[in-house]
Amino acid sequence: MGPDARRWGTFRGDRILVAAARTVTSTVRLLDTLPALFRSDPRVDVVFAFDPTSAFNDGVHDLLRDAGVRVMPWGQLARTECHLVVSASENIDLAPVPAGCPVLVLPHGVGFHKLVPDARGTGRRLSGVMDDERAWHAVSHPDQITQLAEHHPALAARARLVGDPCHDQLTASRPLRDRYRAALGVRDGQRLVLLSSTWGPQSLLGTDPALPARLTAGLSPDDHRVAAVTHPNVRSAHGSWQIRQVQAAALDAGLLLVPPQRGWQAALLAADVLVGDHGSVTFYGAALGTPLLFAAFGEESVPGTPMAELGRVVPRLDPHAPFAPQLERAVAEHDAERVAKVASGAFVEPGRALERLRSLAYGLLTLPEPATAGPPPLYAAPEPRAEGREATALWVGVSVTTDGTVAVTRLPAVGGAEPVEDDDVSVHLACDERERDLRLLGSASVLTCGTAESCTVAARSARETLARWPGCRLATAGFPGGCVSVLRDGRVVESRATGPVSDPGLHAAVVYGLLRAGRELGGVVALRVGGREEDVAITPRSRPNPFPRGSLS
């Protein structure tokens, strides 16, 4: 956008607003906020300028290109007529900003609760604070103005209480929780466990990068789904490929990676329990009332802030103890009232942040707000786009009681230790044919091979699977209304559940567990899995030829 750009323009804007894009984090916050502030107002000409001075700028151009905004080089600011610069990064290079042009600093997290490395030296600085006489800080609570006065006295006079647009969006989007859970593939009866990590060596991933794999492998997929949200700086510093590389075992065990630029809000709203650190995403989750455990909490958290207080009252995750009981206890013992009181120290008068922020921005632009605009729209949190899939290799433990009840427990086979068999529980490896690791496929006792249009086609598919994998003892395929299992000796067994269980893996576990226990393959048995129980009717479809007990592995 050159000095004579208006000569060629179509919209005759009265004011030029420059949105400063420096990091992915700050750019996402601008893209989330500005559309609501200046909606349908041609008087404000918004142009983005890319400040390349951050070590975390990888991905900014992709975001801006996808959004379809104009982008000018940062140095061109000095030759541009500019009435207001808006930034969600306190570290933008102010040298090209014209003298007298105000700079509105939006928060890119929750208040000033974190000390981060200072790019100007070897020390640390208070995150979120721009130390410049042109800066106007938008804050979410009066205590943050007091904090500014203590650390940067000259800035307190130009701080304005507006609230937190992100907190408002999260609170208003609560009724869409079921939609977000469906988008993440969370089934009825599953508890969504969300991991939240900020960036740096004191973060959850910085202190224990293997925790996502251990946690995912330690939780039954029949009861839980695990997702993770990482700070954009993690991806900017290391790249998505490296994150996938480090978390390969977790992804194979069923972890969902939620991209930080789209979906972390929805993931928070969908979560049943949160495992986090001292990052803002964790704080937003606490403010929503989500049961919480801290897996890390860095000393870079500023004493006296609500985040520091949250670190004092929230229990810690034991990374080496069984996870399921800890999560159950976190939910059962969650002190929602106490946590809400802490979180209230960061937000004031929720629901009005965009309205107040718009008034502040138009005031700095010396432009009256649109007379007919009404309150700014409060858009729903976008639906998440997660990377990952369900685990396709599982350790399956089966116990068969004297009354015929078949209890099934499943754990991901990647990232954890093999369960130990005993006199009451048999254990086998089961894989879906989509499993990518050929070693696991070749070692599996039980294979599942999708769903066919009829019982006959399903049986043929199962026979073909057995032929491809000679180490397999039983193959199961689904069809509308049930499943069919084919044994290595040629027997065919049909199974139908009276309830919603349609997972071929569970039907296979019942049949194989009965075989391992030396029971007859026929009649109705009670399947108990994931806290629920339902009947499964088993019907032999070929001449019985029972395996001798102990002949299966």
C-alpha positions in Angstrom: 0.0 0.0 0.0 2.0 3.0 -1.3 1.5 6.7 -0.4 -0.8 7.1 -3.4 -2.8 3.9 -2.9 -6.1 5.9 -2.4 -5.8 7.1 -5.9 -6.5 3.6 -7.2 -8.9 2.4 -4.6 -12.6 1.8 -4.8 -13.6 2.4 -1.2 -12.9 6.0 0.0 -11.9 5.2 3.6 -11.7 8.1 6.0 -9.1 6.4 8.2 -6.4 3.9 7.7 -5.9 1.2 10.4 -2.8 -0.9 10.2 -3.0 -4.4 11.8 0.4 -5.5 12.9 1.0 -9.1 12.2 4.2 -10.4 14.0 3.5 -13.9 15.4 0.9 -16.6 14.7 -0.5 -16.0 18.2 -1.0 -12.2 17.7 -2.2 -12.6 14.1 -4.9 -15.1 15.1 -6.1 -12.7 17.8 -6.3 -9.9 15.3 -8.1 -12.0 12.7 -10.6 -13.1 15.4 -11.3 -9.6 16.7 -11.1 -7.0 13.9 -14.0 -8.4 11.8 -16.5 -7.7 14.5 -15.1 -4.3 15.4 -15.3 -2.7 11.9 -18.0 -4.8 10.3 -19.7 -3.1 7.3 -17.9 0.2 7.8 -16.1 1.4 4.6 -14.8 4.4 6.4 -12.1 2.3 8.0 -9.5 0.9 5.6 -7.8 -2.0 7.3 -4.5 -3.2 6.0 -2.1 -5.7 7.5 1.6 -5.1 7.8 4.0 -8.0 8.5 6.7 -7.3 11.1 9.4 -10.0 10.5 11.3 -9.4 13.7 10.0 -12.3 15.7 11.6 -15.7 16.0 8.0 -17.1 16.0 6.8 -15.6 12.7 6.7 -18.9 10.7 3.1 -19.4 9.6 2.0 -15.8 9.7 2.1 -15.4 5.9 0.0 -18.6 5.5 -2.6 -17.2 7.9 -2.8 -13.9 6.1 -3.0 -15.4 2.7 -5.8 -17.8 3.8 -7.7 -14.8 5.3 -7.4 -12.9 2.0 -6.0 -9.7 3.5 -3.6 -7.2 1.9 -0.2 -7.3 3.4 2.5 -4.6 3.1 6.1 -4.8 4.2 6.7 -3.4 7.7 9.2 -0.7 6.5 6.5 0.8 4.3 4.7 2.1 7.4 7.0 5.1 7.5 5.6 6.2 4.0 2.0 5.4 4.8 -0.7 7.7 6.1 -1.8 5.8 9.2 -4.3 6.8 11.9 -4.1 3.7 14.2 -1.9 0.7 14.6 -3.5 -2.3 16.3 -1.3 -5.1 17.6 -1.7 -8.2 19.8 2.0 -8.3 20.2 3.8 -5.9 22.5 7.1 -6.4 20.6 6.4 -4.9 17.2 9.1 -2.7 15.8 7.8 0.8 16.4 10.5 2.6 14.4 8.5 2.8 11.1 5.3 3.8 12.9 4.6 7.5 12.1 5.1 9.9 15.0 1.9 10.7 16.8 0.1 7.5 15.5 -1.4 5.7 18.5 -0.9 2.0 19.0 -3.7 -0.1 20.5 -2.3 -3.2 22.2 -4.7 -6.1 22.5 -4.0 -9.0 24.9 -3.0 -12.3 23.2 -3.6 -14.2 26.5 -5.0 -13.7 29.9 -3.6 -10.5 31.4 0.1 -10.0 32.4 0.8 -13.3 34.1 4.0 -14.5 32.5 7.6 -13.6 32.4 9.3 -14.4 29.0 12.8 -14.0 27.6 13.6 -10.4 26.6 14.8 -10.2 23.1 16.6 -7.0 23.9 18.9 -8.7 26.5 19.5 -11.8 28.6 16.8 -11.1 31.2 13.1 -11.6 31.3 10.2 -9.2 30.8 6.5 -9.0 31.6 4.6 -10.6 28.7 1.9 -8.4 27.0 3.3 -5.0 28.0 4.5 -2.4 25.4 6.7 0.2 27.0 6.1 3.1 24.7 4.3 6.5 25.1 2.1 5.8 22.1 0.8 2.5 23.5 -2.8 2.1 24.7 -3.4 -1.2 26.5 -6.8 -2.9 26.4 -7.1 -4.9 29.7 -9.7 -7.3 31.1 -9.6 -6.5 34.8 -8.8 -3.4 36.9 -6.1 -5.3 38.7 -4.1 -5.3 35.5 -4.1 -1.5 35.5 -2.7 -1.6 39.0 -0.1 -4.1 37.8 0.9 -1.8 35.0 1.2 1.1 37.4 3.6 -0.9 39.6 5.8 -2.1 36.7 5.4 0.7 34.1 3.8 3.7 35.8 3.5 5.8 32.7 1.5 3.2 30.9 -1.3 2.9 33.5 -2.9 6.2 32.4 -3.3 4.9 28.9 -4.7 1.5 29.9 -8.4 1.0 29.2 -10.7 -1.6 30.8 -12.5 -3.4 28.0 -12.9 -7.1 29.1 -11.7 -10.1 27.2 -13.3 -10.9 23.8 -12.0 -14.4 23.8 -13.5 -15.2 27.2 -16.8 -13.7 26.0 -16.8 -15.9 23.0 -16.0 -19.0 25.0 -18.8 -18.3 27.5 -21.4 -17.6 24.8 -20.4 -20.7 22.8 -21.2 -23.1 25.6 -24.5 -24.2 24.1 -22.6 -25.6 21.1 -20.6 -28.1 23.2 -22.2 -31.2 21.6 -21.4 -29.9 18.2 -17.8 -29.5 19.1 -17.6 -32.9 20.6 -19.1 -34.4 17.5 -16.6 -32.6 15.3 -13.8 -34.1 17.4 -15.2 -37.6 17.1 -16.0 -37.9 20.8 -18.6 -40.7 21.2 -21.3 -41.0 23.8 -19.8 -42.5 26.9 -16.3 -41.1 26.2 -14.7 -38.5 28.4 -12.6 -36.0 26.5 -9.3 -35.3 28.1 -7.6 -32.1 26.8 -3.9 -31.5 27.2 -2.9 -27.8 27.0 0.8 -26.7 26.7 2.3 -23.3 26.4 5.7 -22.9 24.9 9.2 -23.0 26.4 11.2 -25.4 28.6 8.9 -24.9 31.6 5.7 -25.9 29.7 4.0 -29.2 29.8 5.7 -30.4 26.6 9.0 -28.8 27.6 9.1 -30.6 30.9 7.7 -34.0 29.7 7.3 -34.4 25.9 6.4 -38.1 26.4 3.4 -37.4 28.6 0.9 -37.3 25.7 1.9 -40.8 24.6 1.9 -42.2 28.1 -1.5 -40.6 29.0 -3.1 -41.7 25.7 -1.7 -45.3 26.0 -2.9 -45.5 29.6 -6.5 -44.7 29.0 -9.1 -47.0 27.5 -10.5 -45.7 24.2 -13.8 -47.0 25.2 -13.9 -44.5 28.1 -11.7 -41.7 26.9 -10.5 -39.6 24.0 -7.4 -37.5 24.3 -6.7 -34.3 22.5 -3.8 -31.7 22.7 -3.6 -28.0 22.1 -0.1 -26.5 21.8 0.9 -22.8 21.8 1.5 -21.5 18.3 5.1 -20.7 19.2 5.8 -24.4 19.5 4.8 -24.9 15.9 6.6 -21.7 14.8 9.8 -22.8 16.5 9.9 -26.5 15.6 7.4 -27.0 12.7 4.4 -29.2 12.4 6.5 -32.1 11.1 8.7 -32.1 14.2 5.7 -32.0 16.5 4.2 -35.0 14.7 7.6 -36.7 14.9 8.0 -36.2 18.7 4.3 -37.2 19.3 4.3 -40.1 16.8 3.6 -42.7 19.5 0.8 -40.6 21.0 -0.8 -40.1 17.6 -0.6 -43.9 16.9 -2.3 -44.4 20.3 -5.2 -42.1 19.3 -4.1 -38.6 20.3 -5.9 -35.7 18.5 -3.8 -32.6 17.7 -5.8 -29.5 17.6 -4.2 -26.7 15.5 -3.7 -23.6 17.6 -5.0 -21.3 14.9 -8.4 -23.0 14.7 -10.1 -25.1 17.2 -8.6 -24.6 20.7 -11.7 -22.7 21.9 -14.0 -25.5 20.7 -11.7 -28.2 22.2 -11.9 -26.4 25.6 -15.7 -26.3 25.4 -15.8 -30.0 24.5 -13.4 -31.1 27.2 -14.5 -33.0 30.3 -11.2 -32.6 32.1 -8.1 -30.5 31.4 -4.4 -31.4 32.0 -2.4 -28.2 31.5 0.3 -25.8 32.6 0.6 -22.0 33.3 -0.5 -21.0 29.8 -3.5 -18.9 29.0 -5.5 -21.8 27.4 -5.4 -23.6 30.7 -6.6 -20.5 32.5 -9.5 -20.1 30.0 -10.4 -23.7 30.7 -10.4 -23.1 34.4 -12.6 -20.1 33.9 -15.1 -22.3 32.1 -15.3 -24.5 35.1 -13.6 -27.5 33.6 -12.0 -29.9 36.1 -8.2 -29.3 36.0 -4.9 -30.9 36.8 -1.5 -29.3 36.4 1.2 -31.4 34.7 3.6 -28.5 34.8 3.7 -25.0 36.3 6.7 -22.8 35.6 8.4 -20.2 37.8 7.9 -17.8 34.9 4.4 -17.3 36.2 4.1 -13.9 37.8 3.5 -13.9 41.6 0.3 -12.3 42.8 -1.6 -12.9 39.5 -4.7 -15.0 39.2 -2.6 -17.6 37.2 -0.2 -17.9 40.1 -3.1 -18.3 42.5 -4.6 -21.0 40.2 -1.3 -22.8 40.5 -1.6 -22.8 44.2 -5.1 -24.2 44.5 -5.2 -26.8 41.6 -3.9 -30.3 42.2 -1.0 -31.8 40.3 -0.9 -34.8 38.0 1.4 -37.6 39.0 3.0 -38.4 35.7 4.1 -41.9 36.9 0.9 -43.1 38.6 -2.1 -44.6 36.7 -4.0 -41.8 35.0 -7.6 -43.0 35.0 -8.0 -42.8 38.8 -6.4 -39.4 38.9 -8.8 -38.0 36.2 -11.8 -39.5 38.0 -10.7 -37.9 41.3 -10.1 -34.6 39.5 -13.7 -34.6 38.2 -15.2 -35.8 41.5 -13.3 -33.4 43.7 -13.3 -30.4 41.5 -14.0 -27.3 43.6 -15.8 -25.2 40.9 -16.6 -22.4 43.2 -13.1 -22.0 44.4 -11.6 -22.0 40.9 -14.3 -19.7 39.6 -13.3 -17.2 42.4 -9.7 -17.3 41.2 -10.7 -16.9 37.6 -12.9 -13.9 38.3 -9.7 -12.0 39.2 -8.9 -11.9 35.4 -12.3 -10.9 33.9 -14.8 -8.2 34.6 -18.3 -7.6 33.2 -18.2 -10.5 30.7 -20.2 -10.1 27.5 -19.3 -6.4 26.7 -15.6 -6.7 25.6 -16.2 -6.2 21.9 -18.5 -3.3 22.5 -16.0 -1.5 24.7 -13.1 -2.4 22.4 -14.9 -0.9 19.4 -15.6 2.3 21.3 -11.9 2.6 22.3 -10.7 1.9 18.7 -13.1 4.4 17.1 -12.1 7.0 19.8 -8.4 6.5 18.9 -9.3 6.9 15.2 -11.2 10.1 16.1 -14.2 8.7 14.2 -17.8 8.3 15.4 -19.0 4.8 15.7 -21.6 3.7 13.0 -24.9 5.1 14.0 -26.9 2.0 13.0 -24.4 -0.8 13.7 -25.8 -2.0 17.0 -23.7 -4.1 19.3 -20.8 -5.9 17.5 -21.6 -9.5 16.6 -20.4 -12.2 19.0 -19.4 -15.0 16.7 -19.4 -18.6 17.8 -16.1 -20.4 18.4 -15.1 -22.1 15.1 -15.5 -25.8 14.8 -12.2 -27.7 15.4 -10.1 -29.3 12.7 -8.1 -31.9 14.5 -5.3 -34.1 13.2 -5.3 -37.8 14.3 -7.4 -40.9 14.3 -8.5 -43.6 16.7 -6.0 -46.2 17.7 -6.0 -49.2 15.3 -3.8 -51.6 17.4 -5.2 -52.5 20.9 -4.3 -54.7 23.8 -7.6 -56.5 24.7 -8.1 -58.0 28.1 -11.1 -60.3 28.5 -12.5 -62.1 31.5 -15.5 -64.4 31.4 -17.4 -65.0 34.6 -19.3 -68.1 35.6 -22.6 -66.5 34.7 -21.4 -65.8 31.2 -20.6 -62.1 31.5 -17.7 -61.1 29.2 -15.8 -58.1 30.6 -13.6 -56.3 28.0 -10.9 -53.8 28.7 -8.9 -52.2 25.8 -5.7 -50.1 25.8 -3.7 -48.7 22.9 -0.8 -51.1 21.9 1.5 -48.2 21.1 3.1 -46.1 23.8 2.4 -48.4 26.8 3.4 -51.7 28.2 1.6 -55.0 27.4 -0.9 -55.9 30.0 -0.1 -59.0 32.0 -2.4 -62.1 31.8 -3.5 -63.9 34.8 -5.9 -66.8 35.6 -8.9 -64.6 35.2 -8.0 -62.3 32.3 -6.7 -63.3 28.9 -4.9 -60.7 26.8 -4.5 -60.6 23.1 -3.4 -58.1 20.4 -6.2 -56.9 18.1 -5.7 -54.7 15.0 -7.8 -53.1 12.5 -6.5 -53.8 9.0 -5.9 -50.0 8.6 -3.1 -50.3 11.1 0.1 -49.0 9.4 2.6 -51.0 11.4 3.0 -54.3 9.6 4.8 -55.8 12.6 1.7 -55.3 14.7 -0.6 -56.6 11.9 1.5 -59.7 11.6 1.5 -60.3 15.3 -2.2 -59.7 16.0 -4.4 -62.7 17.1 -7.5 -60.8 16.1 -8.1 -58.6 13.0 -11.1 -56.5 12.1 -11.7 -55.6 8.5 -14.4 -52.9 8.3 -18.1 -53.2 7.4 -19.7 -54.9 4.4 -23.2 -54.6 3.0 -24.3 -58.0 4.1 -23.4 -60.9 6.3 -22.3 -63.0 3.3 -19.9 -60.3 2.0 -18.6 -59.7 5.5 -17.8 -63.4 5.9 -15.9 -63.4 2.6 -14.0 -60.3 3.7 -13.0 -62.0 7.0 -11.9 -65.2 5.2 -9.7 -63.1 2.8 -8.2 -61.3 5.8 -7.3 -64.6 7.4 -5.6 -65.7 4.2 -3.5 -62.5 4.1 -2.3 -62.7 7.6 -1.4 -66.3 8.6 -0.6 -65.4 12.2 -4.2 -64.2 12.8 -6.6 -66.6 14.6 -9.9 -64.8 14.1 -11.1 -62.1 11.7 -14.3 -60.1 12.2 -16.2 -57.8 9.8 -19.3 -55.8 10.4 -22.6 -55.7 8.4 -25.8 -53.8 9.0 -27.2 -55.1 12.3 -24.3 -57.2 13.5 -20.9 -58.8 12.9 -19.5 -62.0 11.5 -16.3 -63.7 12.8 -14.4 -66.3 10.9 -12.0 -68.6 12.8 -8.8 -70.1 11.5 -10.4 -73.6 11.4 -13.2 -72.3 9.1 -16.0 -71.8 11.6 -18.3 -68.8 11.1 -20.0 -67.1 14.0 -22.6 -64.3 13.8 -23.1 -61.8 16.6 -25.7 -59.2 17.2 -25.9 -56.7 20.1 -29.2 -55.6 21.6 -27.8 -52.1 22.3 -25.7 -49.6 20.3 -22.5 -51.6 20.3 -21.5 -51.9 16.6 -17.7 -51.9 16.9 -16.5 -55.1 15.2 -13.5 -55.0 17.6 -15.9 -55.5 20.6 -17.7 -58.4 18.9 -14.4 -60.0 18.1 -13.3 -59.6 21.7 -16.4 -61.4 22.9 -16.0 -64.3 20.5 -12.3 -64.7 21.0 -12.6 -64.3 24.8 -15.1 -67.1 24.9 -12.8 -69.3 22.8 -9.9 -68.6 25.1 -12.1 -69.4 28.1 -13.2 -72.7 26.5 -16.9 -71.6 26.4 -19.5 -72.6 23.8 -20.0 -70.2 20.9 -23.7 -69.8 21.2 -26.5 -68.1 23.1 -26.7 -64.7 24.7 -23.8 -63.2 26.8 -23.6 -59.9 28.7 -20.8 -57.7 27.3 -19.4 -55.3 29.9 -17.2 -52.5 28.5 -16.5 -48.9 29.3 -18.9 -48.6 32.2 -21.9 -50.0 30.2 -23.4 -53.4 29.7 -25.5 -55.0 27.0 -26.4 -58.4 25.6 -24.8 -59.9 22.6 -26.5 -62.9 20.8 -24.0 -65.3 19.3 -25.1 -67.8 16.6 -22.9 -70.4 15.0 -23.3 -70.4 11.2 -21.2 -73.6 10.5 -20.7 -77.0 12.2 -19.1 -76.4 15.6 -15.6 -77.7 16.1 -14.4 -76.1 19.4 -10.8 -75.3 19.9 -9.3 -77.3 22.8 -8.7 -74.9 25.8 -5.3 -73.4 25.6 -4.8 -73.9 21.9 -5.3 -70.2 21.1 -2.7 -67.5 21.6 
